[in-house]
Amino acid sequence: MTEQAFSPEERAAVYRAIAERRDMRHFIGGTVAPELLARVLEAAHQA
């Protein structure tokens, strides 16, 4: 059996975020920090 990289609580949080945010209709405006953008893009690349 392989060890899971994320705990059940962490996986549940991701699933909950996906289920609750299916689309974006309102944006807060402003800029995104380059470090945050890099993290999001890296996560998308890994998906």
CHARMM-style PDB file with segment names, atoms N, HN, CA, C and O in Angstrom:
ATOM      1  N   MET     1       0.849  -1.175   0.000  1.00  0.00      PROA
ATOM      2  CA  MET     1       0.000   0.000   0.000  1.00  0.00      PROA
ATOM      3  C   MET     1       0.897   1.242   0.000  1.00  0.00      PROA
ATOM      4  O   MET     1       1.911   1.283   0.697  1.00  0.00      PROA
ATOM      5  N   THR     2       0.520   2.240  -0.777  1.00  0.00      PROA
ATOM      6  HN  THR     2      -0.304   2.207  -1.343  1.00  0.00      PROA
ATOM      7  CA  THR     2       1.300   3.472  -0.831  1.00  0.00      PROA
ATOM      8  C   THR     2       0.755   4.480   0.173  1.00  0.00      PROA
ATOM      9  O   THR     2      -0.440   4.503   0.469  1.00  0.00      PROA
ATOM     10  N   GLU     3       1.648   5.307   0.686  1.00  0.00      PROA
ATOM     11  HN  GLU     3       2.618   5.289   0.445  1.00  0.00      PROA
ATOM     12  CA  GLU     3       1.247   6.342   1.633  1.00  0.00      PROA
ATOM     13  C   GLU     3       0.682   7.535   0.882  1.00  0.00      PROA
ATOM     14  O   GLU     3       1.244   7.959  -0.128  1.00  0.00      PROA
ATOM     15  N   GLN     4      -0.429   8.079   1.370  1.00  0.00      PROA
ATOM     16  HN  GLN     4      -0.886   7.734   2.191  1.00  0.00      PROA
ATOM     17  CA  GLN     4      -1.051   9.242   0.743  1.00  0.00      PROA
ATOM     18  C   GLN     4      -0.226  10.492   1.037  1.00  0.00      PROA
ATOM     19  O   GLN     4       0.274  10.668   2.148  1.00  0.00      PROA
ATOM     20  N   ALA     5      -0.089  11.361   0.032  1.00  0.00      PROA
ATOM     21  HN  ALA     5      -0.496  11.218  -0.870  1.00  0.00      PROA
ATOM     22  CA  ALA     5       0.675  12.597   0.201  1.00  0.00      PROA
ATOM     23  C   ALA     5      -0.076  13.615   1.054  1.00  0.00      PROA
ATOM     24  O   ALA     5       0.546  14.470   1.685  1.00  0.00      PROA
ATOM     25  N   PHE     6      -1.396  13.534   1.081  1.00  0.00      PROA
ATOM     26  HN  PHE     6      -1.901  12.840   0.568  1.00  0.00      PROA
ATOM     27  CA  PHE     6      -2.207  14.499   1.815  1.00  0.00      PROA
ATOM     28  C   PHE     6      -3.124  13.767   2.779  1.00  0.00      PROA
ATOM     29  O   PHE     6      -3.565  12.649   2.513  1.00  0.00      PROA
ATOM     30  N   SER     7      -3.402  14.409   3.893  1.00  0.00      PROA
ATOM     31  HN  SER     7      -3.044  15.318   4.110  1.00  0.00      PROA
ATOM     32  CA  SER     7      -4.287  13.819   4.895  1.00  0.00      PROA
ATOM     33  C   SER     7      -5.727  13.826   4.380  1.00  0.00      PROA
ATOM     34  O   SER     7      -6.050  14.566   3.450  1.00  0.00      PROA
ATOM     35  N   PRO     8      -6.586  13.010   4.976  1.00  0.00      PROA
ATOM     36  CA  PRO     8      -7.999  13.040   4.576  1.00  0.00      PROA
ATOM     37  C   PRO     8      -8.617  14.428   4.741  1.00  0.00      PROA
ATOM     38  O   PRO     8      -9.450  14.832   3.930  1.00  0.00      PROA
ATOM     39  N   GLU     9      -8.218  15.158   5.781  1.00  0.00      PROA
ATOM     40  HN  GLU     9      -7.541  14.830   6.440  1.00  0.00      PROA
ATOM     41  CA  GLU     9      -8.752  16.507   5.997  1.00  0.00      PROA
ATOM     42  C   GLU     9      -8.319  17.454   4.886  1.00  0.00      PROA
ATOM     43  O   GLU     9      -9.111  18.275   4.425  1.00  0.00      PROA
ATOM     44  N   GLU    10      -7.062  17.343   4.455  1.00  0.00      PROA
ATOM     45  HN  GLU    10      -6.418  16.676   4.831  1.00  0.00      PROA
ATOM     46  CA  GLU    10      -6.570  18.195   3.367  1.00  0.00      PROA
ATOM     47  C   GLU    10      -7.287  17.874   2.059  1.00  0.00      PROA
ATOM     48  O   GLU    10      -7.669  18.785   1.325  1.00  0.00      PROA
ATOM     49  N   ARG    11      -7.470  16.604   1.764  1.00  0.00      PROA
ATOM     50  HN  ARG    11      -7.160  15.864   2.360  1.00  0.00      PROA
ATOM     51  CA  ARG    11      -8.192  16.229   0.543  1.00  0.00      PROA
ATOM     52  C   ARG    11      -9.634  16.709   0.593  1.00  0.00      PROA
ATOM     53  O   ARG    11     -10.166  17.188  -0.409  1.00  0.00      PROA
ATOM     54  N   ALA    12     -10.274  16.584   1.758  1.00  0.00      PROA
ATOM     55  HN  ALA    12      -9.842  16.195   2.572  1.00  0.00      PROA
ATOM     56  CA  ALA    12     -11.656  17.041   1.904  1.00  0.00      PROA
ATOM     57  C   ALA    12     -11.753  18.547   1.674  1.00  0.00      PROA
ATOM     58  O   ALA    12     -12.715  19.017   1.065  1.00  0.00      PROA
ATOM     59  N   ALA    13     -10.772  19.306   2.153  1.00  0.00      PROA
ATOM     60  HN  ALA    13      -9.991  18.924   2.647  1.00  0.00      PROA
ATOM     61  CA  ALA    13     -10.783  20.758   1.953  1.00  0.00      PROA
ATOM     62  C   ALA    13     -10.684  21.106   0.474  1.00  0.00      PROA
ATOM     63  O   ALA    13     -11.358  22.027   0.011  1.00  0.00      PROA
ATOM     64  N   VAL    14      -9.861  20.389  -0.267  1.00  0.00      PROA
ATOM     65  HN  VAL    14      -9.314  19.641   0.110  1.00  0.00      PROA
ATOM     66  CA  VAL    14      -9.735  20.640  -1.708  1.00  0.00      PROA
ATOM     67  C   VAL    14     -11.036  20.301  -2.417  1.00  0.00      PROA
ATOM     68  O   VAL    14     -11.515  21.083  -3.239  1.00  0.00      PROA
ATOM     69  N   TYR    15     -11.612  19.150  -2.112  1.00  0.00      PROA
ATOM     70  HN  TYR    15     -11.223  18.514  -1.445  1.00  0.00      PROA
ATOM     71  CA  TYR    15     -12.873  18.761  -2.746  1.00  0.00      PROA
ATOM     72  C   TYR    15     -13.972  19.773  -2.441  1.00  0.00      PROA
ATOM     73  O   TYR    15     -14.768  20.116  -3.315  1.00  0.00      PROA
ATOM     74  N   ARG    16     -14.013  20.251  -1.193  1.00  0.00      PROA
ATOM     75  HN  ARG    16     -13.367  19.972  -0.483  1.00  0.00      PROA
ATOM     76  CA  ARG    16     -15.026  21.234  -0.800  1.00  0.00      PROA
ATOM     77  C   ARG    16     -14.833  22.539  -1.570  1.00  0.00      PROA
ATOM     78  O   ARG    16     -15.806  23.132  -2.037  1.00  0.00      PROA
ATOM     79  N   ALA    17     -13.596  22.986  -1.703  1.00  0.00      PROA
ATOM     80  HN  ALA    17     -12.806  22.504  -1.323  1.00  0.00      PROA
ATOM     81  CA  ALA    17     -13.323  24.224  -2.447  1.00  0.00      PROA
ATOM     82  C   ALA    17     -13.740  24.086  -3.905  1.00  0.00      PROA
ATOM     83  O   ALA    17     -14.311  25.015  -4.476  1.00  0.00      PROA
ATOM     84  N   ILE    18     -13.463  22.948  -4.505  1.00  0.00      PROA
ATOM     85  HN  ILE    18     -13.000  22.193  -4.041  1.00  0.00      PROA
ATOM     86  CA  ILE    18     -13.843  22.718  -5.905  1.00  0.00      PROA
ATOM     87  C   ILE    18     -15.365  22.719  -6.042  1.00  0.00      PROA
ATOM     88  O   ILE    18     -15.906  23.340  -6.957  1.00  0.00      PROA
ATOM     89  N   ALA    19     -16.044  22.035  -5.148  1.00  0.00      PROA
ATOM     90  HN  ALA    19     -15.604  21.530  -4.405  1.00  0.00      PROA
ATOM     91  CA  ALA    19     -17.504  21.929  -5.232  1.00  0.00      PROA
ATOM     92  C   ALA    19     -18.191  23.272  -5.018  1.00  0.00      PROA
ATOM     93  O   ALA    19     -19.198  23.567  -5.661  1.00  0.00      PROA
ATOM     94  N   GLU    20     -17.645  24.089  -4.111  1.00  0.00      PROA
ATOM     95  HN  GLU    20     -16.826  23.850  -3.589  1.00  0.00      PROA
ATOM     96  CA  GLU    20     -18.295  25.351  -3.780  1.00  0.00      PROA
ATOM     97  C   GLU    20     -17.970  26.473  -4.751  1.00  0.00      PROA
ATOM     98  O   GLU    20     -18.706  27.459  -4.793  1.00  0.00      PROA
ATOM     99  N   ARG    21     -16.913  26.373  -5.526  1.00  0.00      PROA
ATOM    100  HN  ARG    21     -16.315  25.573  -5.492  1.00  0.00      PROA
ATOM    101  CA  ARG    21     -16.491  27.460  -6.408  1.00  0.00      PROA
ATOM    102  C   ARG    21     -16.427  26.973  -7.851  1.00  0.00      PROA
ATOM    103  O   ARG    21     -15.353  26.948  -8.451  1.00  0.00      PROA
ATOM    104  N   ARG    22     -17.541  26.595  -8.395  1.00  0.00      PROA
ATOM    105  HN  ARG    22     -18.414  26.615  -7.907  1.00  0.00      PROA
ATOM    106  CA  ARG    22     -17.583  26.074  -9.753  1.00  0.00      PROA
ATOM    107  C   ARG    22     -17.368  27.165 -10.795  1.00  0.00      PROA
ATOM    108  O   ARG    22     -16.881  26.879 -11.889  1.00  0.00      PROA
ATOM    109  N   ASP    23     -17.717  28.395 -10.481  1.00  0.00      PROA
ATOM    110  HN  ASP    23     -18.112  28.627  -9.592  1.00  0.00      PROA
ATOM    111  CA  ASP    23     -17.480  29.492 -11.420  1.00  0.00      PROA
ATOM    112  C   ASP    23     -17.256  30.781 -10.636  1.00  0.00      PROA
ATOM    113  O   ASP    23     -17.626  30.891  -9.466  1.00  0.00      PROA
ATOM    114  N   MET    24     -16.655  31.732 -11.294  1.00  0.00      PROA
ATOM    115  HN  MET    24     -16.354  31.644 -12.244  1.00  0.00      PROA
ATOM    116  CA  MET    24     -16.406  33.039 -10.675  1.00  0.00      PROA
ATOM    117  C   MET    24     -17.237  34.084 -11.407  1.00  0.00      PROA
ATOM    118  O   MET    24     -17.056  34.295 -12.606  1.00  0.00      PROA
ATOM    119  N   ARG    25     -18.126  34.721 -10.709  1.00  0.00      PROA
ATOM    120  HN  ARG    25     -18.273  34.549  -9.734  1.00  0.00      PROA
ATOM    121  CA  ARG    25     -18.939  35.779 -11.304  1.00  0.00      PROA
ATOM    122  C   ARG    25     -18.534  37.149 -10.777  1.00  0.00      PROA
ATOM    123  O   ARG    25     -18.833  38.170 -11.395  1.00  0.00      PROA
ATOM    124  N   HSD    26     -17.861  37.171  -9.648  1.00  0.00      PROA
ATOM    125  HN  HSD    26     -17.618  36.341  -9.146  1.00  0.00      PROA
ATOM    126  CA  HSD    26     -17.445  38.437  -9.051  1.00  0.00      PROA
ATOM    127  C   HSD    26     -15.961  38.361  -8.726  1.00  0.00      PROA
ATOM    128  O   HSD    26     -15.491  37.389  -8.134  1.00  0.00      PROA
ATOM    129  N   PHE    27     -15.243  39.379  -9.112  1.00  0.00      PROA
ATOM    130  HN  PHE    27     -15.624  40.169  -9.593  1.00  0.00      PROA
ATOM    131  CA  PHE    27     -13.820  39.432  -8.848  1.00  0.00      PROA
ATOM    132  C   PHE    27     -13.543  40.593  -7.907  1.00  0.00      PROA
ATOM    133  O   PHE    27     -14.259  41.594  -7.922  1.00  0.00      PROA
ATOM    134  N   ILE    28     -12.509  40.461  -7.089  1.00  0.00      PROA
ATOM    135  HN  ILE    28     -11.927  39.648  -7.077  1.00  0.00      PROA
ATOM    136  CA  ILE    28     -12.211  41.515  -6.125  1.00  0.00      PROA
ATOM    137  C   ILE    28     -11.350  42.619  -6.719  1.00  0.00      PROA
ATOM    138  O   ILE    28     -11.200  43.676  -6.106  1.00  0.00      PROA
ATOM    139  N   GLY    29     -10.791  42.398  -7.879  1.00  0.00      PROA
ATOM    140  HN  GLY    29     -10.913  41.539  -8.376  1.00  0.00      PROA
ATOM    141  CA  GLY    29      -9.944  43.412  -8.489  1.00  0.00      PROA
ATOM    142  C   GLY    29      -8.562  43.413  -7.875  1.00  0.00      PROA
ATOM    143  O   GLY    29      -8.249  42.573  -7.032  1.00  0.00      PROA
ATOM    144  N   GLY    30      -7.755  44.333  -8.284  1.00  0.00      PROA
ATOM    145  HN  GLY    30      -8.009  45.016  -8.969  1.00  0.00      PROA
ATOM    146  CA  GLY    30      -6.408  44.411  -7.740  1.00  0.00      PROA
ATOM    147  C   GLY    30      -5.452  43.484  -8.465  1.00  0.00      PROA
ATOM    148  O   GLY    30      -5.768  42.918  -9.511  1.00  0.00      PROA
ATOM    149  N   THR    31      -4.285  43.348  -7.884  1.00  0.00      PROA
ATOM    150  HN  THR    31      -4.027  43.808  -7.034  1.00  0.00      PROA
ATOM    151  CA  THR    31      -3.256  42.522  -8.505  1.00  0.00      PROA
ATOM    152  C   THR    31      -3.023  41.255  -7.698  1.00  0.00      PROA
ATOM    153  O   THR    31      -3.398  41.166  -6.529  1.00  0.00      PROA
ATOM    154  N   VAL    32      -2.408  40.296  -8.329  1.00  0.00      PROA
ATOM    155  HN  VAL    32      -2.104  40.368  -9.279  1.00  0.00      PROA
ATOM    156  CA  VAL    32      -2.040  39.038  -7.690  1.00  0.00      PROA
ATOM    157  C   VAL    32      -0.532  39.054  -7.504  1.00  0.00      PROA
ATOM    158  O   VAL    32       0.215  39.363  -8.433  1.00  0.00      PROA
ATOM    159  N   ALA    33      -0.093  38.722  -6.313  1.00  0.00      PROA
ATOM    160  HN  ALA    33      -0.700  38.471  -5.559  1.00  0.00      PROA
ATOM    161  CA  ALA    33       1.341  38.685  -6.033  1.00  0.00      PROA
ATOM    162  C   ALA    33       2.012  37.660  -6.948  1.00  0.00      PROA
ATOM    163  O   ALA    33       1.471  36.572  -7.150  1.00  0.00      PROA
ATOM    164  N   PRO    34       3.166  37.985  -7.496  1.00  0.00      PROA
ATOM    165  CA  PRO    34       3.855  37.049  -8.392  1.00  0.00      PROA
ATOM    166  C   PRO    34       4.093  35.679  -7.759  1.00  0.00      PROA
ATOM    167  O   PRO    34       4.019  34.662  -8.448  1.00  0.00      PROA
ATOM    168  N   GLU    35       4.377  35.639  -6.456  1.00  0.00      PROA
ATOM    169  HN  GLU    35       4.437  36.465  -5.896  1.00  0.00      PROA
ATOM    170  CA  GLU    35       4.615  34.360  -5.783  1.00  0.00      PROA
ATOM    171  C   GLU    35       3.350  33.507  -5.755  1.00  0.00      PROA
ATOM    172  O   GLU    35       3.410  32.293  -5.949  1.00  0.00      PROA
ATOM    173  N   LEU    36       2.210  34.144  -5.514  1.00  0.00      PROA
ATOM    174  HN  LEU    36       2.162  35.130  -5.356  1.00  0.00      PROA
ATOM    175  CA  LEU    36       0.941  33.419  -5.495  1.00  0.00      PROA
ATOM    176  C   LEU    36       0.589  32.919  -6.887  1.00  0.00      PROA
ATOM    177  O   LEU    36       0.155  31.779  -7.048  1.00  0.00      PROA
ATOM    178  N   LEU    37       0.773  33.756  -7.881  1.00  0.00      PROA
ATOM    179  HN  LEU    37       1.126  34.683  -7.750  1.00  0.00      PROA
ATOM    180  CA  LEU    37       0.499  33.352  -9.254  1.00  0.00      PROA
ATOM    181  C   LEU    37       1.368  32.163  -9.641  1.00  0.00      PROA
ATOM    182  O   LEU    37       0.889  31.229 -10.285  1.00  0.00      PROA
ATOM    183  N   ALA    38       2.627  32.187  -9.258  1.00  0.00      PROA
ATOM    184  HN  ALA    38       3.016  32.946  -8.735  1.00  0.00      PROA
ATOM    185  CA  ALA    38       3.531  31.073  -9.560  1.00  0.00      PROA
ATOM    186  C   ALA    38       3.053  29.792  -8.890  1.00  0.00      PROA
ATOM    187  O   ALA    38       3.111  28.720  -9.493  1.00  0.00      PROA
ATOM    188  N   ARG    39       2.576  29.889  -7.638  1.00  0.00      PROA
ATOM    189  HN  ARG    39       2.528  30.760  -7.147  1.00  0.00      PROA
ATOM    190  CA  ARG    39       2.071  28.699  -6.933  1.00  0.00      PROA
ATOM    191  C   ARG    39       0.839  28.131  -7.619  1.00  0.00      PROA
ATOM    192  O   ARG    39       0.718  26.916  -7.770  1.00  0.00      PROA
ATOM    193  N   VAL    40      -0.074  29.000  -8.035  1.00  0.00      PROA
ATOM    194  HN  VAL    40       0.025  29.988  -7.912  1.00  0.00      PROA
ATOM    195  CA  VAL    40      -1.298  28.552  -8.703  1.00  0.00      PROA
ATOM    196  C   VAL    40      -0.969  27.895 -10.037  1.00  0.00      PROA
ATOM    197  O   VAL    40      -1.507  26.835 -10.359  1.00  0.00      PROA
ATOM    198  N   LEU    41      -0.093  28.515 -10.807  1.00  0.00      PROA
ATOM    199  HN  LEU    41       0.344  29.376 -10.545  1.00  0.00      PROA
ATOM    200  CA  LEU    41       0.277  27.941 -12.102  1.00  0.00      PROA
ATOM    201  C   LEU    41       1.009  26.619 -11.939  1.00  0.00      PROA
ATOM    202  O   LEU    41       0.806  25.700 -12.732  1.00  0.00      PROA
ATOM    203  N   GLU    42       1.851  26.509 -10.931  1.00  0.00      PROA
ATOM    204  HN  GLU    42       2.016  27.256 -10.287  1.00  0.00      PROA
ATOM    205  CA  GLU    42       2.551  25.246 -10.674  1.00  0.00      PROA
ATOM    206  C   GLU    42       1.554  24.156 -10.293  1.00  0.00      PROA
ATOM    207  O   GLU    42       1.675  23.018 -10.747  1.00  0.00      PROA
ATOM    208  N   ALA    43       0.570  24.498  -9.462  1.00  0.00      PROA
ATOM    209  HN  ALA    43       0.472  25.422  -9.093  1.00  0.00      PROA
ATOM    210  CA  ALA    43      -0.459  23.525  -9.084  1.00  0.00      PROA
ATOM    211  C   ALA    43      -1.257  23.078 -10.303  1.00  0.00      PROA
ATOM    212  O   ALA    43      -1.555  21.892 -10.446  1.00  0.00      PROA
ATOM    213  N   ALA    44      -1.603  24.013 -11.182  1.00  0.00      PROA
ATOM    214  HN  ALA    44      -1.361  24.977 -11.067  1.00  0.00      PROA
ATOM    215  CA  ALA    44      -2.337  23.667 -12.403  1.00  0.00      PROA
ATOM    216  C   ALA    44      -1.493  22.779 -13.303  1.00  0.00      PROA
ATOM    217  O   ALA    44      -2.005  21.847 -13.923  1.00  0.00      PROA
ATOM    218  N   HSD    45      -0.221  23.065 -13.374  1.00  0.00      PROA
ATOM    219  HN  HSD    45       0.195  23.822 -12.871  1.00  0.00      PROA
ATOM    220  CA  HSD    45       0.683  22.260 -14.203  1.00  0.00      PROA
ATOM    221  C   HSD    45       0.776  20.832 -13.665  1.00  0.00      PROA
ATOM    222  O   HSD    45       0.872  19.881 -14.441  1.00  0.00      PROA
ATOM    223  N   GLN    46       0.749  20.682 -12.350  1.00  0.00      PROA
ATOM    224  HN  GLN    46       0.671  21.455 -11.720  1.00  0.00      PROA
ATOM    225  CA  GLN    46       0.853  19.364 -11.720  1.00  0.00      PROA
ATOM    226  C   GLN    46      -0.449  18.567 -11.825  1.00  0.00      PROA
ATOM    227  O   GLN    46      -0.436  17.340 -11.720  1.00  0.00      PROA
ATOM    228  N   ALA    47      -1.570  19.261 -12.031  1.00  0.00      PROA
ATOM    229  HN  ALA    47      -1.580  20.258 -12.117  1.00  0.00      PROA
ATOM    230  CA  ALA    47      -2.882  18.592 -12.045  1.00  0.00      PROA
ATOM    231  C   ALA    47      -3.044  17.703 -13.255  1.00  0.00      PROA
ATOM    232  OT1 ALA    47      -4.087  17.069 -13.420  1.00  0.00      PROA
TER     233      ALA     47
END
